[in-house]
Amino acid sequence: MSAPSEKFSDLAARMSSGAAMAVVGIGAVWAGGIWFMALLTLVCAALIWELVKMLGGDQNRALIMAAIAAVSFLAVSLLPTGVGLPFILLPAIAGIALLQQNRTLYMVFAALIVISCYGLAILRGDFGFEWMLWLTLVVIATDVLGYFAGRIFGGPKFWPRVSPKKTWSGTVAGWIAAAIVGAMFMSIPGVGFEIIGISIAISMASQMGDIAESAMKRKMGVKDSSNLIPGHGGVFDRFDGMLGASVFLLLIEQIVDFPPVLG
């Protein structure tokens, strides 16, 4: 049986780099405007760079695709909506021509990355700091409580062939954490109880993003998306949950009232 110290051997590095990311991320979310857009542009470029490298692309192609993604994200965010929409898919389409292998996998993930960053920009711009903070806290709480519950309680694995460390106890703990975050935001005047259900669904979407990245890494035989973040791997390893959550929220905004208010 593993000793407790072995179960949490990476905790110190995860906590220190996680705290630094939280300060930068929440600070940019709070500031909004050019600061938040700058952060999203860097994240979008880093994700595409890591994606190309994971899929076997060389450094030059990775940098070219990262630059295309950064410019495309800024274009779709700053241009009038109808004019900018083609730029959402430009990095994915460009990859078909510039990459020599794993084009389909790249195309799907590249499109989701730009859509996700665009969704975050819309969320911050249309609904303000508090709802961007809500989404961030749901994803963080899902990840953190899932991490601790999985290592403390263990139990049946969620999908051992794809993600050997993920357990059902950690997965369900993530849903509970999301529900708690949702309940906290019911303190906002007029917000209805539906926010709890939406928070749990967002938690599930973030876990699906995590699993999707794990499946890709397993297929490509890599452990981490890169080594940019001590204790966490790469930007993709930290953003995979936000990718799933952001894309899902962008979809459900079209079918439910958001933010959910009392009728």
DAHUJO-V648604 format. One record per residue. RES is the residue in three letters. OMEGA is omega as a letter, one per 20 degrees, with the letter a starting at -180 (* if undefined). Layout:
BEGIN
RES:OMEGA, RES:OMEGA
END
This chain:
BEGIN
MET:a, SER:r, ALA:r, PRO:a, SER:r, GLU:r, LYS:a, PHE:a, SER:a, ASP:a, LEU:a, ALA:r, ALA:r, ARG:a, MET:a, SER:r, SER:r, GLY:r, ALA:r, ALA:r, MET:a, ALA:r, VAL:a, VAL:a, GLY:a, ILE:r, GLY:r, ALA:r, VAL:a, TRP:a, ALA:a, GLY:r, GLY:a, ILE:a, TRP:r, PHE:r, MET:r, ALA:r, LEU:a, LEU:r, THR:r, LEU:r, VAL:r, CYS:r, ALA:a, ALA:r, LEU:r, ILE:r, TRP:r, GLU:a, LEU:a, VAL:a, LYS:r, MET:a, LEU:r, GLY:r, GLY:r, ASP:a, GLN:a, ASN:r, ARG:r, ALA:r, LEU:r, ILE:a, MET:r, ALA:r, ALA:r, ILE:a, ALA:a, ALA:r, VAL:a, SER:r, PHE:r, LEU:a, ALA:a, VAL:a, SER:a, LEU:r, LEU:r, PRO:a, THR:a, GLY:a, VAL:a, GLY:a, LEU:a, PRO:a, PHE:r, ILE:a, LEU:a, LEU:r, PRO:r, ALA:a, ILE:a, ALA:r, GLY:r, ILE:a, ALA:a, LEU:a, LEU:a, GLN:a, GLN:r, ASN:a, ARG:a, THR:r, LEU:r, TYR:a, MET:a, VAL:a, PHE:r, ALA:r, ALA:a, LEU:a, ILE:a, VAL:r, ILE:a, SER:r, CYS:r, TYR:r, GLY:r, LEU:r, ALA:r, ILE:a, LEU:a, ARG:a, GLY:a, ASP:a, PHE:r, GLY:a, PHE:a, GLU:a, TRP:r, MET:r, LEU:r, TRP:a, LEU:a, THR:a, LEU:r, VAL:a, VAL:r, ILE:a, ALA:r, THR:a, ASP:a, VAL:a, LEU:r, GLY:r, TYR:a, PHE:a, ALA:r, GLY:a, ARG:r, ILE:a, PHE:r, GLY:r, GLY:a, PRO:r, LYS:a, PHE:r, TRP:a, PRO:a, ARG:a, VAL:a, SER:a, PRO:a, LYS:a, LYS:a, THR:r, TRP:r, SER:r, GLY:a, THR:a, VAL:r, ALA:r, GLY:r, TRP:r, ILE:r, ALA:r, ALA:r, ALA:r, ILE:r, VAL:r, GLY:r, ALA:r, MET:a, PHE:r, MET:r, SER:r, ILE:a, PRO:r, GLY:a, VAL:a, GLY:a, PHE:r, GLU:a, ILE:r, ILE:r, GLY:r, ILE:a, SER:r, ILE:r, ALA:r, ILE:r, SER:r, MET:r, ALA:r, SER:r, GLN:r, MET:r, GLY:r, ASP:a, ILE:a, ALA:r, GLU:r, SER:r, ALA:r, MET:r, LYS:r, ARG:a, LYS:a, MET:r, GLY:r, VAL:a, LYS:a, ASP:r, SER:r, SER:r, ASN:a, LEU:a, ILE:a, PRO:r, GLY:a, HIS:a, GLY:a, GLY:r, VAL:r, PHE:a, ASP:r, ARG:a, PHE:a, ASP:r, GLY:r, MET:r, LEU:r, GLY:a, ALA:a, SER:r, VAL:a, PHE:r, LEU:r, LEU:r, LEU:a, ILE:r, GLU:a, GLN:a, ILE:r, VAL:r, ASP:r, PHE:i, PRO:a, PRO:a, VAL:r, LEU:r, GLY:*
END
